[in-house]
């Protein structure tokens, strides 16, 4: 079993080293130890635990005389994972001869050096990996379940986070020379999301079998659309495999005569195409309402005049409605089209998340809404041009149960990325962002008085939630052992950089013996708003925090590692303002390594087997997939290195599970909180440094390794279905990387 190195997702120190604390020695096919093994990449060092992966490659890849192998370590089942390697090169082979980027790779979290003339590589363990492992941005390991595709497993450096222009040029030249395809999404589309004639015939057959479930009214406001894009838009509706639709085209008094000519041409061809020309230009909201007036279908689908629907877009929606006729609002994934018709920049979205919707219009396209609901809320509101769809979805969502909202995790819509389009850059329409923040702000006034929205860049928003008039007392629980320098940095930064009015720091000393640590603990014991408790028993992170929670009286509890350093003064106010919201459970923060790379931007379930930190090792300011690292959102779990939760919630679920002494106790806690009906939330607006829990040492004994393997097995046994399907993480994204890489193949 491969494992996580330092910097994982749970426990007081995140000290989960590879293969239950071991690491791996990497050897060539002839047994020679490869030098690159000593530079195990930080994808393993910081990512999360990696038990045996069930979806690693099988033997159907052609042309692969050699393999790279990673063998499981002690305490795990005997298993070897094999990866094709081209002899005499440093490249791994993909399906049908596809070649991925060369360089060091991480095999399920294990640092592996490229195979050379020896004809292959093997990772064998256990052997301790270096604590300060550093690797360049790594290549990709192909792992198609059935030989059809590949999945990237990146290895990252916390320091080398970008390439200079010269390096970019060298990389492009190398890729061209070796026929490497730099566009991972193009490869994903080619393997998993392209239709040929037989596929389209199969779609039509599915539609025939399904029958007439509902009729969709496709609303298209039109204004001076270039003819080629208008035709492509209309043709994409005519090409729908599901035939039960009407196309409602509202011409907003276009001055270009070609628009009227094209619209009338299509109306004459197909009776399902209806056209109305407005006498005066009223902008997109009024034009959309004109299209809505024509709608006779039970659901409306929103389509922009220069965009395209996928051939199966309405079929997928109809099939979902057939399975659950109570659905009121459905939305899909999306991507963009460039001027040459090439697909790029997909947004693989999470399931329903109203906090994310308040932060960005992530629902966007394709949106399908029950027609009666759209009319009941008043349709599209003039004055919100550019964000009229966002405003509509916010108002519709206020009236329906979340169970009546469905995410279809398939790309069903193409944005046309042309100059001046929000698909190309949100800054192209400044008025859209201004309208968007007003839409969110009005939604908050209707539903959450006291909360207010602020505009961020690129069409993103921040919601500031109010604290109660009497801010609840917060007890910050800080387990520690020795390492006075770490504890001093933590405690002093809390007092110097925290604007929250009512908190105490509860330091729990777990058998410190170093003189400077004992001296600093004595000093702390004499300070106001600090308590020092002694926990004189073997280290158990869960037991320490559970016991300490019973010794203090804060209405809100904060779990804080002793190697945390506060950066933003509002960190605790931000976290508590979410934690006191009804329905919110655990709240997590943005954590950085001291080199200003991301250590924790939330936890994704299933990555590397159990769970891992999203975007670990990426530079500070990195936006993440869909820009989600910029905004607050619901996640399934957050790290216990800095976690805030109401005492009532903590006690309701029984605190931390003391059978999970070090690893995954925070993940297990968050899942039990979610199971109890609460929503866990992560915010990037509480920023802190995390110095990697240096005080606890490494998992370097057989006893610790056995404990670690047991904790892995406990998580897999207890939460296996949940780990396979994280509602905050799209099944088209990989479980083998930390940076929302594309899944080869998707888990659909």
Secondary structure as UniProt FT lines:
FT   HELIX           18..21
FT   STRAND          25..28
FT   TURN            29..30
FT   HELIX           35..38
FT   HELIX           42..46
FT   STRAND          48..50
FT   TURN            54..55
FT   TURN            59..60
FT   STRAND          66..71
FT   TURN            74..75
FT   STRAND          80..85
FT   TURN            87..88
FT   STRAND          92..93
FT   HELIX           95..97
FT   STRAND          105..107
FT   TURN            108..109
FT   STRAND          110..112
FT   TURN            117..118
FT   STRAND          121..124
FT   TURN            131..132
FT   TURN            145..146
FT   HELIX           165..177
FT   TURN            178..179
FT   HELIX           184..192
FT   HELIX           197..210
FT   STRAND          216..222
FT   HELIX           227..238
FT   STRAND          245..251
FT   HELIX           257..269
FT   TURN            271..272
FT   STRAND          273..277
FT   HELIX           283..294
FT   STRAND          299..302
FT   TURN            305..306
FT   STRAND          308..309
FT   TURN            311..312
FT   HELIX           313..323
FT   TURN            325..326
FT   STRAND          329..337
FT   TURN            339..340
FT   STRAND          343..347
FT   HELIX           354..359
FT   STRAND          367..370
FT   HELIX           371..376
FT   TURN            377..378
FT   TURN            382..383
FT   TURN            385..386
FT   HELIX           388..397
FT   TURN            398..399
FT   HELIX           402..404
FT   STRAND          405..416
FT   TURN            419..420
FT   TURN            422..424
FT   HELIX           426..428
FT   HELIX           430..447
FT   TURN            449..450
FT   STRAND          452..455
FT   TURN            458..459
FT   STRAND          461..464
FT   STRAND          474..480
FT   HELIX           484..496
FT   STRAND          503..509
FT   HELIX           515..525
FT   TURN            528..529
FT   STRAND          530..534
FT   HELIX           541..551
FT   STRAND          556..560
FT   TURN            562..563
FT   STRAND          564..566
FT   TURN            569..570
FT   HELIX           571..579
FT   TURN            582..583
FT   STRAND          584..592
FT   TURN            594..595
FT   STRAND          597..600
FT   STRAND          603..605
FT   TURN            606..608
FT   STRAND          609..613
FT   TURN            614..617
FT   TURN            620..621
FT   HELIX           625..630
FT   STRAND          633..634
FT   TURN            640..641
FT   STRAND          642..646
FT   HELIX           647..652
FT   TURN            653..654
FT   TURN            658..659
FT   HELIX           665..675
FT   TURN            676..677
FT   STRAND          679..690
FT   TURN            692..693
FT   HELIX           694..696
FT   HELIX           702..724
FT   TURN            727..728
FT   TURN            731..732
//
